[in-house]
């Protein structure tokens, strides 16, 4: 972003409690972390339960911030230091709302295509793949990590330059109308939904309501926009019903990364078969669990006949074929050639904590998938683990999955039953809810002496250390609040 201090004050509706030396001083970045201030930054003082960002305003200015956005008065010592440094303070009623206001104003200046991405699973991986594909075709700004909430989304918009060719915004939600609110200032021209699963079912109550919430991204697309939807997901018809794309002049693009994609295409109506589409054929996993497949596409502008190109991913798991096909669809829509798209996908690397393979000093392999979990991603991770070529024992460390509400007992048991079919030599279940995983596995026939129930990561680490050996492989997965990355750290130290 690039705002003068005066423009920032007007965009946020704020007033100066400390006047700038010049209201034409330019602000070139934004942060609410005083440790990451760059020269010319706008430091946003966010209040918090444990730490109040206003207490670090003076140190942010000392580090180079040109302006502070505050929602209450600073202490006198901080105010004096800021004034002496020649920085300004803009007072607003709500600093978080002010970040959104700045993003809304900056969005008006963006010249490129803004692409929104949401879904129950695979958002961050898909966002990374779309980023990697489109980087081969021009400048890209994409959400960092999984910063897809009320702070991360506007920050992504503000991180783009006015002439950035493609701005990729990952958008999370936990309830109805949240995506609607985010889209109100993001104003995406293209929207991609990875799938509709069971995450957030605690708050929304049913998968149909989840589809209703996800459809808010597609409903926000303008005439002439493009919607990318997963043809293999059973809730896609609901998404399309809610979004009503055709009557609004929004192009619907199907993608399908399953082994049954070609069969499914043969059953499409004439109207749906005529839509732009990307699908996979001849899908297989290599010994490392990495997909190899034929990437196929048809119906995009400039594509006179269907294309087919070989594609090999470094990401593990069959589910990543779907993520790759969705990213390829965005690339084809942007006018890229098939070989260029396939090359970009083949060069994509996994993100830390997401199917990250680490060789431990003890001669065994750790699959770090501890960043987050829901029932769909648990099953995908277990399937990938089962397909991995392992010389020794397979040990899965699975922890609680959050935000499942009254559905939690049943969904944990279902994951346990699935785990029992994945060739595990040992299953370590961490946490109160994960006892359901243990129960489900035992009901499905896994011997009780191969199942451990432990309270926390420390106990899980002790159990794994007792059973792991050279040639073993250990999968670690749970919702982020379980902090099972500590198990990974303990195994690879």
Number of C-alpha atoms within 10 A of each C-alpha: 20 19 19 15 26 19 18 26 21 15 19 24 15 21 16 17 17 18 16 19 13 13 14 12 18 20 22 19 21 24 19 23 15 22 11 12 22 19 15 20 23 30 31 28 26 18 17 9 5 6 10 12 18 24 16 20 29 24 16 30 28 17 17 18 29 29 29 28 31 27 21 15 12 20 12 9 9 18 19 13 16 25 17 9 16 15 26 26 29 26 23 20 13 17 22 20 15 23 25 23 19 24 23 20 19 24 21 12 13 20 14 17 19 22 25 28 26 28 25 21 22 20 22 25 22 25 29 27 27 30 25 23 30 27 16 15 17 10 16 22 21 22 24 18 14 17 18 23 17 19 14 20 28 27 24 21 27 25 21 25 21 17 14 17 19 25 28 27 30 27 27 23 21 18 18 18 15 19 26 20 14 24 20 13 20 27 20 25 20 25 26 27 26 25 25 27 22 22 24 21 22 17 15 21 16 15 17 16 18 26 26 23 24 33 27 23 31 34 21 23 25 16 14 11 20 23 24 25 25 26 24 17 13 12 19 20 14 17 27 19 13 17 22 15 21 11 9 14 14 21 19 19 24 24 28 28 26 22 18 15 19 16 11 14 16 10 10 11 9 9 7 14 15 12 15 21 28 32 31 27 20 14 19 17 18 15 11 17 21 20 23 21 20 18 26 23 24 21 19 19 11 12 14 9 10 12 16 17 15 17 23 22 25 17 26 25 25 23 20 23 28 25 26 31 30 29 29 31 30 27 25 25 19 16 14 18 15 20 15 17 27 22 18 23 24 21 14 20 16 16 15 13 17 19 23 17 20 16 13 17 11 14 14 21 23 24 21 22 27 28 20 22 22 25 21 18 21 24 19 16 23 25 20 23 26 18 19 19 12 16 11 14 19 23 24 25 25 32 35 24 24 21 17 21 13 11 14 20 17 14 21 27 23 20 24 28 22 18 26 24 15 17 16 20 17 24 27 26 28 27 20 14 18 26 24 24 32 29 22 24 26 20 15 17 11 23 13 14 9 15 21 18 23 20 14 17 22 14 16 24 20 14 17 20 12 9 13 21 15 14 14 19 27 25 25 25 34 28 20 17 13 21 17 28 19 15 23 25 13 15 22 15 8
